[in-house]
Amino acid sequence: MLLALALYDIKMENAAIIRKAARDLMVQNHTLEMFGFKEVHYFQVVRDLIEEYRLLFIDWVASFDPWDYAIDRWGLFNPPGVGPFDKDPDDDIPMD
């Protein structure tokens, strides 16, 4: 369902995956350096691009609408003030 892609919890989950991938890339750079990779001048290019992307990422995450959410029952990606055991306000909407 396309609407689900716009939900706060899904966006936050995707943002966490992207952040982890960027951090993993930085760790891999350090690992290559430790193992004597010869083309170390490329490391700074990658670091600079990740930093440029990080700044865009901050703006992207800030644009998420915290009121467009489904309760994350695992408790990881709820907007501030919403808990995993809260009553879902959509439960009061009649389905007929």
C-alpha positions as CSV (number, residue, x, y, z in Angstrom):
1,M,0.0,0.0,0.0
2,L,1.6,3.3,-1.1
3,L,0.1,5.3,1.8
4,A,2.1,3.2,4.3
5,L,5.3,4.5,2.8
6,A,4.5,8.0,4.1
7,L,4.1,6.9,7.7
8,Y,6.5,8.3,10.3
9,D,7.6,5.0,11.7
10,I,8.5,3.6,8.2
11,K,10.5,6.7,7.3
12,M,12.4,6.6,10.6
13,E,13.1,2.9,10.1
14,N,14.5,3.7,6.6
15,A,16.5,6.6,7.9
16,A,18.1,4.3,10.5
17,I,19.1,1.8,7.8
18,I,20.6,4.6,5.7
19,R,22.5,6.0,8.7
20,K,23.9,2.5,9.5
21,A,25.0,2.0,5.9
22,A,26.9,5.3,5.9
23,R,28.5,4.4,9.3
24,D,29.5,1.0,8.0
25,L,31.1,2.6,4.9
26,M,33.2,4.8,7.2
27,V,34.3,1.8,9.2
28,Q,35.2,-0.1,6.0
29,N,37.3,2.9,5.0
30,H,39.3,2.7,8.2
31,T,39.6,-1.1,7.9
32,L,41.1,-0.8,4.4
33,E,43.5,1.8,5.7
34,M,44.6,-0.5,8.5
35,F,45.3,-3.3,6.0
36,G,47.5,-1.0,3.9
37,F,45.2,-0.1,1.0
38,K,47.3,2.0,-1.4
39,E,44.7,4.3,-2.8
40,V,44.0,6.1,0.5
41,H,43.4,9.5,-1.2
42,Y,39.9,8.1,-2.1
43,F,39.0,7.8,1.6
44,Q,38.8,11.6,1.9
45,V,36.5,11.8,-1.1
46,V,34.2,9.2,0.4
47,R,34.3,11.0,3.8
48,D,33.5,14.3,2.2
49,L,30.5,12.9,0.2
50,I,29.2,11.2,3.3
51,E,29.4,14.5,5.2
52,E,27.6,16.3,2.4
53,Y,24.9,13.6,2.4
54,R,24.6,13.8,6.2
55,L,23.7,17.4,6.1
56,L,20.9,16.7,3.5
57,F,19.9,13.7,5.6
58,I,19.3,15.9,8.7
59,D,16.9,18.1,6.7
60,W,15.1,15.1,5.2
61,V,14.5,13.6,8.7
62,A,13.4,17.0,10.0
63,S,10.7,17.0,7.3
64,F,9.0,13.8,8.6
65,D,5.5,14.5,9.8
66,P,5.3,13.0,13.3
67,W,1.5,13.1,13.3
68,D,1.3,10.8,10.3
69,Y,2.1,7.5,12.0
70,A,1.0,4.0,12.9
71,I,2.1,3.0,16.4
72,D,5.3,0.9,16.3
73,R,4.4,-1.8,18.7
74,W,8.1,-2.6,19.0
75,G,8.7,0.8,20.4
76,L,11.6,1.9,18.2
77,F,10.2,4.4,15.8
78,N,7.3,6.1,17.5
79,P,7.1,9.9,17.3
80,P,7.8,11.7,20.6
81,G,5.1,11.1,23.2
82,V,3.8,7.9,21.6
83,G,4.5,4.6,23.3
84,P,4.2,1.0,22.1
85,F,1.3,0.3,24.5
86,D,-0.7,3.4,23.6
87,K,-4.3,3.0,22.3
88,D,-4.4,3.4,18.6
89,P,-6.7,6.4,17.8
90,D,-7.7,4.6,14.5
91,D,-9.3,1.8,16.5
92,D,-12.3,4.2,17.1
93,I,-13.0,4.7,13.4
94,P,-15.9,2.5,12.2
95,M,-15.0,0.1,9.4
96,D,-18.5,-0.2,7.9
